[in-house]
């Protein structure tokens, strides 16, 4: 009988210890095991002196510029525009990424508008002229601003990155407006 009572107490103690260990492990997992993602975001909607903050370049029969207070922006008062009939045009922005960890994943977006349909591009470059990411979708001619996004790309410690919207044409005129550039990095 004494052995049975002793074994019962041992089982109850073991059960109490097991329950305490499970509760303790659960509390540790809740308090220390939760991962928090971080985000760095740069936005520019051509609102503050776009002539000095955006780099514009063209080649062939093309031009680029800014609509300031013209009522054609997606948001705010200003937007950029690109035109090409036989050549290319781009507008780009330097995004500082020095506070972003090396292993971050980034993505960029512009809102673009065209009336007649156009193939557009977003390209991400480093300061040494290496292409880091790109996308070249076809925009329909709906006349509404449409979001154009890159896939996520690895930052790999690059600082800064050059984010540009580009359009090209070979004999057929292409005109697009752009607004609200956003570049986000996640880690």
N, C-alpha and C positions, 0 to 999 in steps of 0.2 A: 504494500500500500504506500509506503514511504517513497519507493521508486516512482510510482505513478504520480504522486503529488509533486515530487521534485521535477519529473519530466514535464508536467503540465506548466509549472512555474517557468521552466527553461523555455518552453515554446512560447509562453506569453511574453517573456522578456525579449526573445528573438523577434517576435511579431512587433513589439513596441519599438525595438531598435530599427527594424526594417521600415516601419512607418515614419519614424523620425528621420531616417536617412533619405527617404523619398521626398518628404516635405522640405528638408534642407536643400536637396539637389534642385527641386522645383523652384525654390526661392532664389537660388544662385542663378539658375538659367534665366529667370525673369529679370533679375536685377543686372546681370553682367553679360548675358548672351544676346542681347538685342543689338542688332547692327543698325547703325544710322547712316544713310547715304548722304553725301554732301553734294552741293551744286554750286557752280560758278556760272553766272550768266552775264553776257554783254549784249545790249540792245542799242540800235541806232535807227531812228526813223527819219533821218534827214532834217531834223528839226533845228539843230543848233549849227549854223554856219556850214552847210554841207560842202561848200566850195573849198574849205580848208581842212575838213576832216575826211573827205572821200577822195580817193585817187581815181582819176578818169583817164582812160587811154583808148585810142581808136587806131584802126589800120584800114587802108583802102577807102572806099566810099562809105564812111560811117561817121556818126557823131553821138555825143552823149551830153547830158546836162541835168538840170534840176528844175522842177516846177516849184516855185516858192510862192505860197499863198494863192495858187491858181484854182483850188477847189478840186484837184484831181487825186489827192492823197487818199490812201486807205484809212489812215488815222492821222491826227494832227493836221498841220497845214502844208507840209512839204513832202515831196517824193523825188526820186530820181527817174531818169528815162534813158533808153538806149535805142539807137536806130542804126540799121545797116542795110545797104542794098547790094553791095559787092565788097565785103570785108567784114570787120568785126568791131565791136565796141564793148567795153566793160567799165564798171564802177566797183571799186573795192575799198575795204576798210581793214585797218590793222587792229587785230584783237590781241590785247595783252593777256598772256596766260601764265605769268610768273608766279602767281599764287596757287596754281593748279598742280596737284601731284603728277608726277611722271606717268603713272599708269592710268590716268583718267581716260574715259571714253567721251568723245565730243560729237556734236551734231550741229549743223547750221541750217538756217531757214531764211528765205525771203518770201514776201508776198509779191506776186507778179501779175500784171494785167496786159492782155493783148486783145485787139479787136479781130484780127484776121487769123489767128493761130500762129504759133512760132515754136521752134525748138530753142530752148533756153539752157543755160548752164549755171551751176554753182561750182566753183573750184576753191579748194583750200590749199594754200602754198606756204612753205616756210620761207624764211628770209634768204636762204641760199638757192632759191629757185627750184625746190623739189615739190612736186605735186603730192599732197597728202591724201586728198579725197576729191571726188567729183561726182556730179550727176548731170545728165543732159535730157530731161524729159520734154515731151511735146505738150504745150499748153493749148487747150482748145480756145476758140475765139469767142468765148462767152461774154467778154467785156467786163467780167467781174474779177476782182483780185483773187488769185488762187495761191495757196501755200505750196511752196516748192522746198523740199527738204533733202539734205544729204542723209545717207546711212550713217550710223555711228562710225567714227574713226578713232584710232589710237593717237593720243597726244604725244606720247613718247618723250616728254620733257621739252617739246618745241616751244619757244617763246620768242617773239609773238607769232601769230599765224595771220595770213592775209586771206580774207574771205571776199570773194568777188562774184558778182553776177555778170554773165556774158551772153551776148547774142551775136550770131554770125549769119551772113547771107551771101548767096552767089547768084545774083541776077534777079532775085525776088526781094522786095523791100520787107523788112521786119522791124516792127516798132513795139517796144514793151515799156511799161512803167514798173518801177519797183519801189517797195516801201517795207518798213519794219523788219530790218535784218536782226536776227537773234542767233547767237552762238552760245550753246550750253555745254558744259563739261560736267560729268558725273563721276564720283568715286565713292 
